[in-house]
Amino acid sequence: MNMEEFKSRKRRRAASDPNRHTCQRFAWPEPALPSNLVHDPEFWFEDGSVVLVALNVGFRVYRRILQEHSPFFKDMFRMPQPANALKVEGCPVVVLADTPHQLRHMLRVLFPTGGNLRFGKQEATLTMDAVAAVIRLAHKYQMDQLLAQALSALMEFYTDDFYEFVKQDRKVTMTAMPIDAITAISLARLTSTPSILPLAYLHASCAGSQVLHGCVRDGAWAEPLAYADLVRIIDGRPALTHAMDKMVCRIFKPETSDACSDSRRCLRIMTARTADLPEYLDMAYGTMFAPGVTLGSFTHVHGGIELTTGMRLCERCRAMLKERELEEKKELWNDIPNIFNLEEPEGWQVE
Ligand SMILES: [Zn+2]
């Protein structure tokens, strides 16, 4: 049989098979069970109908629920199993390339047990380990609904909404350290979600030399940063520092409102404040861009100084300073993609 005949025969065979695509993509894998297979203490349901295996850990769960949420598993389960397929305690086995940690995070969502039942929005209860594992596995196994939910927690934390970011009482459902932003960058690329990137780089630039080593997920494996991203962060940090210095200086410029009711007095108060600029800069670098903290407010510093000096600005100057602070923060916000040499996500700019 020459090559043309072979190709033609293959085409005919493929055309006669209504499940040809799924056959090729979702055939039951031939499991090679590890000899030291152990039951997962959290997910081994005695009446479970399938055993998922990650490394040497078996998870006995329910096929019905898996296929309900995942076209990947649905296609796999509807394929007839080969006669010699391996079974564990009577259940078919699916060997996965994921880690037990990752799988556990996903199964906690799909099969809530007594310890993790959730109802409604919980504040800052999700870790990056959990969010990252669910996003990666939901993406891989085509669980669109789960992917959207996990991604929304990430997008909420690394928001592209300036007004949300500067809220004093900002609520988020996940929590993360600066170094976790490395994972956020990777997830943004995996899921084509560029809106996450500016704040993720901003956070990563607060992680210092840790970015050289990557971040450790689930205490088990280190996720490195790509060389090009490392360059963006290392070059971006001094640019960010420069932009923040300028912002703080402009916010505290001793210049009263045009409508000031007592410009000599207000100017004296404002000038006195410039002596405290180092303190404001400490605040800017100490908390303002720290993860989980908003752009912060300098207005409470104004208030603190008024308390200690007993001198209060006129209402018009107070309002002007508040507005000035907001405008300066907007300018810095708008510049973040440029600072980290990123393509600006659509809708990033705030007027
Ligand atoms: Zn005034």
Residues whose N, C-alpha, C, O or C-beta is under 5 A from the ligand:
A	BS01	ZN	T256 C260 S261 D262 C266 C314 C317
